[in-house]
Amino acid sequence: MRYAKRLGATWFATGHYARLVQGKAGIELHKAHDRSKDQSYFLHAVSRAQLERTLMPLGEMAKTEVRERARRAGVPVFDKPDSTGICFIGERPFRDFLGALRFRIHRAQSKPRTRCSSEPIADLPSTHSGSARVCRSADGAATRRRHGLSPPRTPRANVLVVVQGHDHPLLSSDALATGVVHWLTEAPSMAFRAQVKVRYRQADQACRVRTSG
């Protein structure tokens, strides 16, 4: 936005699949009409002042319509497959990327460390009783990726906890604390019901929200 202003631009246009709606208290961020491509989740930290000068033309369109417009306009990538990886690294082996990244970081720090640092993994019994067996992985992040695992780790010990089955108590929680909330709509003054998710592809979950301090 700052760069656009230096160029003398009045508006900043982005290809995010999200919508901007003028509400009573100012601009509001809404989901895209094409819910399968909605990217409003990624824009939670953008300020309302910035959104006031932003255009999101794709928010009203389906991806199929965008592709057809691109085809008619002669854009050569109109039928390029959707990206399924991390957008800023492209399609490449994730394990190799992390290994090379760690190697560069370690070299920059000038520390005699191995290319992929070790990470403890705690394997808990299915009943969550008894002692945990802690394993060592030479490439913890790649192990998580390969087995479909993801954080949280226990923050103090930096341990990835692996449990048996799908109904272990550590896999579920009925509440979370968000920290400071960044409102992109008119802020409610009392507890309210909403939808919440903690990662992009997760389906929205019904919740009740209340403030604490």
Residue pairs with C-beta under 8 A, 6 or more apart in sequence:
1 12
1 50
1 53
1 54
4 11
4 12
10 53
11 53
11 54
11 55
12 50
12 53
12 54
12 55
13 54
13 55
13 56
13 57
14 54
14 55
14 56
15 58
16 39
16 40
16 42
16 43
16 56
16 58
16 59
17 32
17 34
17 37
17 38
17 39
17 40
17 56
17 58
17 59
17 63
18 29
18 30
18 31
18 32
18 38
18 39
18 40
18 43
18 56
18 59
19 29
19 30
19 31
19 32
19 33
19 40
19 56
19 59
19 60
20 27
20 28
20 29
20 30
20 51
20 54
20 55
20 56
20 59
21 27
21 28
21 30
22 28
23 185
23 186
24 186
25 185
25 186
26 48
26 52
27 48
27 51
27 52
27 184
28 184
28 185
28 186
29 40
29 43
29 44
29 46
29 51
29 184
29 185
30 40
30 59
31 38
31 40
32 38
32 39
32 40
32 58
32 59
32 60
33 59
33 60
33 61
33 62
34 61
34 62
34 63
36 63
37 62
37 63
41 197
41 200
42 200
43 184
44 182
44 184
45 182
46 54
46 184
47 182
48 183
48 184
51 184
58 66
61 69
63 82
67 78
67 79
68 78
70 77
70 78
71 78
71 79
83 91
84 91
85 91
85 92
85 94
86 94
89 97
94 142
94 145
95 139
95 141
95 142
95 145
95 146
98 116
98 139
98 141
98 142
99 115
99 116
99 139
99 142
102 115
102 116
102 117
103 115
106 113
106 115
114 138
116 138
116 139
116 142
117 140
118 136
118 137
118 138
118 140
119 136
119 137
119 140
119 141
119 158
119 160
120 134
120 135
120 136
120 137
120 157
120 158
120 159
120 160
121 134
121 135
121 136
121 137
121 140
121 143
121 159
121 160
121 161
121 162
122 132
122 133
122 134
122 135
122 154
122 159
122 160
122 161
122 162
123 132
123 133
123 134
123 135
123 162
123 163
124 132
124 161
124 162
124 163
124 164
124 168
124 170
125 132
125 164
126 163
126 164
126 165
126 168
128 163
128 168
128 169
128 170
132 161
134 159
137 143
140 160
143 149
144 150
144 151
144 160
149 160
149 162
151 160
152 161
153 159
153 160
153 161
154 161
161 170
163 170
163 171
176 198
177 212
181 187
181 211
191 208
191 209
191 210
191 211
192 208
192 209
193 206
193 207
193 208
193 209
194 206
194 207
194 208
194 209
195 204
195 205
195 206
195 207
196 204
196 205
196 207
196 209
197 203
197 204
197 205
